[in-house]
Amino acid sequence: MRILRLFKVLLILLIIQGCTYLRETPSYREAEWEAWREARNRVVPAESAEFYTEYSQLLGYELNGNENPELIREVVSWLGTPYRYGGINKSGADCSGFAKVVYRDVYGINLERVTVNMAQNSRRISKRNLQEGDLVFFRINSRRISHVGIYLSNNKFIHASASRGVVVNDLDEDYYSRRFAFGGRVGR
């Protein structure tokens, strides 16, 4: 009888302790929300200072904080892509292939595949009126348009260079300033 009584007391203590444990443990839903709140707080918003600091370093110039984060992320993902004539992906791209894919992915705009056609179908913009995302056209070896890039900000543009792949350059660099033809704006 004594063992039975001891067993009952232990059982009651276990039940009480078990109920206390259950009350202190958050429900699955509460735990899920808490995990979501913690994850949300770890995500750095695109407009944060950290975003612009990090991407300024990757692009090699100071972003002004007003850039389109989607465009910036996309073009940075292309940096270092090798040049390949006729290429349209990150294993190799030429200048018009690069511009075409970035415009499609960022703006949902389907550009022509050939640089001269891009130039013909864009609204001409002077160098001083360039805005982020405008196309920049160059006459490299002739009088006709033969090269395209995408204007970023602070006089910088990104393009697929035949010798260096996808890189950022300044429009005032001697080579590009002498060959700059005009800017072009398409459907934005």
C-alpha positions in Angstrom: 0.0 0.0 0.0 2.8 2.3 0.9 4.3 1.8 -2.6 1.0 2.6 -4.2 0.7 5.8 -2.2 4.3 6.8 -3.2 3.6 6.0 -6.8 0.4 8.3 -6.7 2.4 11.2 -5.2 5.1 10.8 -7.8 2.5 10.6 -10.6 0.8 13.8 -9.3 4.2 15.6 -9.1 5.0 14.5 -12.7 1.7 15.7 -13.9 2.1 19.1 -12.2 5.7 19.5 -13.5 4.5 18.4 -17.0 1.8 21.0 -17.0 4.2 23.7 -15.9 6.5 22.7 -18.7 3.7 22.8 -21.3 2.6 26.3 -20.1 6.2 27.7 -20.4 6.8 26.3 -23.9 5.4 28.6 -26.7 2.9 27.0 -29.0 4.1 26.0 -32.5 2.4 29.2 -33.9 4.1 31.4 -31.4 7.5 29.8 -32.1 6.9 30.2 -35.8 6.2 33.9 -35.4 9.2 34.5 -33.2 11.4 32.8 -35.7 9.9 35.0 -38.5 10.5 38.2 -36.4 14.1 37.2 -35.8 14.7 36.5 -39.4 13.1 39.7 -40.5 15.3 41.7 -38.2 18.4 40.0 -39.7 17.5 40.9 -43.3 19.1 44.2 -44.4 16.6 46.3 -46.4 17.7 47.3 -49.9 17.6 51.0 -49.0 19.9 50.6 -45.9 23.3 52.2 -45.6 24.9 48.7 -45.5 23.4 47.9 -48.9 24.8 51.0 -50.5 28.2 50.6 -48.8 28.5 47.0 -49.9 27.5 47.6 -53.5 29.6 50.8 -53.7 32.6 48.6 -52.9 31.6 46.0 -55.5 31.0 48.5 -58.2 34.1 50.6 -57.4 32.4 54.0 -56.9 30.2 55.7 -54.4 26.5 55.1 -54.9 24.3 58.1 -54.0 21.6 56.2 -52.2 18.9 56.8 -54.8 19.7 53.9 -57.1 17.3 51.1 -58.0 18.3 48.2 -55.8 17.0 45.7 -58.3 19.2 47.1 -61.1 22.2 47.4 -58.8 21.9 43.8 -57.6 21.4 42.5 -61.2 24.4 44.3 -62.7 26.7 43.4 -59.8 25.8 39.7 -60.4 27.2 40.2 -64.0 30.5 41.8 -63.0 33.4 39.7 -64.3 31.3 37.8 -66.8 33.7 37.1 -69.8 33.0 38.7 -73.2 31.7 36.2 -75.7 30.4 37.4 -79.1 26.8 36.4 -79.4 26.6 35.5 -75.8 23.6 36.3 -73.6 24.2 34.7 -70.3 26.7 34.8 -67.4 29.0 32.3 -68.9 29.7 34.8 -71.6 28.0 37.8 -73.1 28.5 40.6 -75.7 27.5 44.2 -75.1 24.0 43.9 -76.6 23.3 40.5 -75.1 24.2 41.8 -71.6 22.0 44.9 -72.0 19.1 42.9 -73.4 19.1 40.4 -70.5 19.4 43.0 -67.8 16.6 45.1 -69.3 14.4 42.0 -69.5 15.1 40.9 -66.0 15.0 44.3 -64.3 12.4 46.3 -66.3 10.5 43.5 -68.2 11.4 45.2 -71.4 12.4 43.1 -74.5 15.2 45.0 -76.3 16.3 44.2 -79.8 19.3 41.9 -80.0 21.6 44.1 -82.1 23.2 47.4 -80.8 22.3 49.5 -83.8 18.7 48.4 -83.6 18.6 49.3 -79.9 19.9 52.7 -80.8 17.3 53.2 -83.5 14.5 52.2 -81.2 15.4 54.4 -78.2 14.7 58.0 -77.5 17.9 60.0 -77.7 19.2 61.5 -74.5 22.1 63.9 -74.1 25.0 62.9 -71.9 24.0 65.6 -69.3 20.4 64.2 -69.1 21.3 60.6 -68.5 19.4 58.7 -65.8 20.0 55.4 -64.2 19.1 52.6 -66.6 19.5 54.6 -69.8 21.4 53.0 -72.5 24.7 54.5 -73.6 25.8 54.1 -77.2 29.3 54.4 -78.7 31.0 54.4 -82.0 34.1 52.2 -81.4 35.7 51.6 -84.8 33.5 53.4 -87.3 30.9 56.0 -87.8 28.1 53.6 -86.9 26.9 52.7 -83.5 28.7 49.5 -82.4 28.7 49.4 -78.6 26.1 49.7 -75.8 26.2 49.9 -72.0 23.8 50.8 -69.2 24.1 54.1 -67.3 24.3 53.6 -63.6 25.0 56.9 -61.7 27.8 59.4 -61.0 28.8 59.2 -64.7 29.4 55.5 -64.5 28.1 52.8 -66.9 28.4 49.1 -67.0 29.0 47.1 -70.2 30.5 44.0 -71.7 34.0 45.1 -72.9 35.5 42.9 -75.6 38.8 42.8 -73.7 37.7 42.8 -70.1 34.2 41.3 -69.9 31.5 43.0 -67.9 33.0 46.0 -66.1 32.1 49.5 -64.9 33.7 52.5 -66.6 33.4 56.3 -66.4 32.0 58.2 -69.4 34.7 60.8 -69.0 37.5 58.3 -69.5 39.4 59.4 -72.6 38.6 56.2 -74.6 34.9 56.4 -73.9 34.4 60.2 -74.0 35.9 60.3 -77.5 33.6 57.4 -78.7 30.4 58.3 -76.9 27.5 58.9 -79.4 24.4 59.4 -77.3 22.2 58.1 -74.5 19.0 56.2 -75.2 15.8 55.8 -73.2 13.5 52.9 -73.8 10.0 52.4 -72.4 10.6 53.6 -68.9 
